[in-house]
Amino acid sequence: MPLVYQQNINEDTKLAVWQIDEDVAFFASELSIQKAIHHPIKRLHHFAGRYLLTQLDPNFPIAEIEIMPSKKPFIKAGDWYFSVAHSGNYAAAIISRSSNVGIDVEAPNVKVLHLKSKFLSENEMVNLSAVDKDEITQLTIGWSIKEVLFKWYGLGQLDFKSNLQIKQMNVQKENWQFACTVDTKETQYCLVEVKLVNDMILSWMVK
């Protein structure tokens, strides 16, 4: 399992990305997971994500993971926060002992050219055009940011275009930072970090 990126964000929070070279049998030998998932790719992703959580912290309580009605996985005890993402043969995970988190990993995909108006406003497209990459990458970054916001919020029932908004971008040395809002009954202000890892778009937030 080659780790391709790892970052300790603070003393309580860390994330990692890796390429999935192993098969389900490897993960099944390392984890005790009873959930029946019949689709082979989904099953591999499920096992790989859970295994990565234990690599970030050997004490992570895999057996205590439950699923909200919104399909967000969580630990009921409330002293572990985590998020997992998959794309192709990559997986990403983030854990924290003190803050809610969200993570996403995406391969730039031409499909965003046809879907952009469904999840991005005109102003957001202008903001994303400042990213020094091709249009497909810019738009996929926009999708990835909104996936992170959706996962972080966790309760579902959000419209990507109207409830999740990208307001401003700052260019950092090795990544981009996007000031965003999650608009429900109240407006929550969030900062999503984005960087490229092996040409994959990695996005995350801690709040």
RATALIN-V159325 format. One record per backbone hydrogen bond with DSSP energy under -0.5 kcal/mol. NH is the residue of the N-H (numbers start at 1). CO is the residue of the C=O. E is the energy in kcal/mol with one decimal. If there is no record, write none. Layout:
{{NH | CO | E} {NH | CO | E}}
//
This chain:
{{3 | 1 | -0.7} {4 | 17 | -2.4} {5 | 17 | -1.7} {7 | 15 | -2.3} {9 | 7 | -0.9} {9 | 13 | -1.2} {10 | 13 | -1.7} {13 | 10 | -0.7} {14 | 95 | -2.0} {15 | 7 | -2.5} {16 | 93 | -2.1} {17 | 5 | -2.7} {18 | 91 | -2.1} {19 | 2 | -1.6} {20 | 89 | -3.5} {21 | 19 | -1.0} {26 | 23 | -0.8} {27 | 23 | -1.3} {28 | 24 | -2.9} {29 | 25 | -1.5} {30 | 26 | -0.7} {30 | 27 | -1.0} {31 | 27 | -2.1} {33 | 31 | -0.7} {37 | 35 | -0.7} {43 | 39 | -2.6} {44 | 40 | -2.1} {45 | 41 | -2.7} {46 | 42 | -2.4} {47 | 43 | -2.4} {48 | 44 | -2.9} {49 | 45 | -2.7} {50 | 46 | -1.9} {51 | 47 | -2.4} {52 | 48 | -2.2} {53 | 49 | -1.6} {54 | 50 | -1.4} {55 | 51 | -1.3} {56 | 52 | -1.9} {57 | 53 | -1.6} {60 | 57 | -2.4} {62 | 60 | -1.9} {64 | 61 | -1.8} {65 | 62 | -1.7} {66 | 74 | -3.0} {68 | 72 | -2.7} {71 | 68 | -2.2} {74 | 66 | -2.7} {75 | 80 | -0.5} {76 | 64 | -0.6} {76 | 74 | -0.6} {78 | 75 | -1.6} {81 | 96 | -2.8} {83 | 94 | -1.9} {85 | 92 | -2.7} {87 | 90 | -2.3} {90 | 87 | -2.0} {91 | 18 | -2.1} {92 | 85 | -2.7} {93 | 16 | -2.0} {94 | 83 | -2.3} {95 | 14 | -2.5} {96 | 81 | -2.6} {97 | 12 | -1.2} {102 | 205 | -1.7} {104 | 203 | -2.4} {106 | 201 | -2.2} {108 | 199 | -0.6} {112 | 109 | -1.8} {113 | 110 | -1.7} {114 | 111 | -1.1} {115 | 111 | -1.2} {116 | 112 | -1.6} {118 | 115 | -2.3} {119 | 115 | -0.7} {119 | 116 | -0.9} {120 | 116 | -2.1} {125 | 121 | -2.1} {126 | 122 | -1.9} {127 | 123 | -2.3} {128 | 124 | -2.6} {129 | 125 | -1.5} {130 | 127 | -1.2} {131 | 128 | -1.9} {133 | 131 | -2.6} {138 | 134 | -2.4} {139 | 135 | -2.8} {140 | 136 | -2.3} {141 | 137 | -2.3} {142 | 138 | -1.7} {143 | 139 | -2.1} {144 | 140 | -2.7} {145 | 141 | -2.7} {146 | 142 | -1.8} {147 | 143 | -1.9} {148 | 144 | -2.1} {149 | 145 | -2.2} {150 | 146 | -2.3} {151 | 147 | -2.5} {152 | 148 | -2.8} {153 | 149 | -2.4} {154 | 150 | -2.4} {160 | 158 | -0.5} {163 | 159 | -2.4} {164 | 159 | -1.0} {165 | 163 | -0.5} {165 | 181 | -2.3} {167 | 165 | -0.6} {167 | 179 | -2.9} {168 | 179 | -1.6} {170 | 177 | -3.0} {172 | 170 | -0.6} {172 | 175 | -2.8} {176 | 194 | -3.0} {177 | 170 | -2.9} {178 | 192 | -2.7} {179 | 168 | -2.6} {179 | 177 | -0.5} {180 | 190 | -3.0} {181 | 165 | -2.3} {182 | 188 | -2.4} {183 | 163 | -3.2} {183 | 181 | -0.6} {184 | 182 | -0.7} {184 | 186 | -2.1} {188 | 182 | -2.2} {188 | 186 | -0.5} {190 | 180 | -2.8} {192 | 178 | -2.6} {193 | 204 | -2.9} {194 | 176 | -2.6} {195 | 202 | -2.3} {197 | 200 | -2.8} {200 | 197 | -2.1} {201 | 106 | -3.5} {202 | 195 | -2.9} {202 | 200 | -0.7} {203 | 104 | -2.6} {203 | 201 | -0.5} {204 | 193 | -2.2} {205 | 102 | -2.0} {207 | 100 | -2.7}}
//
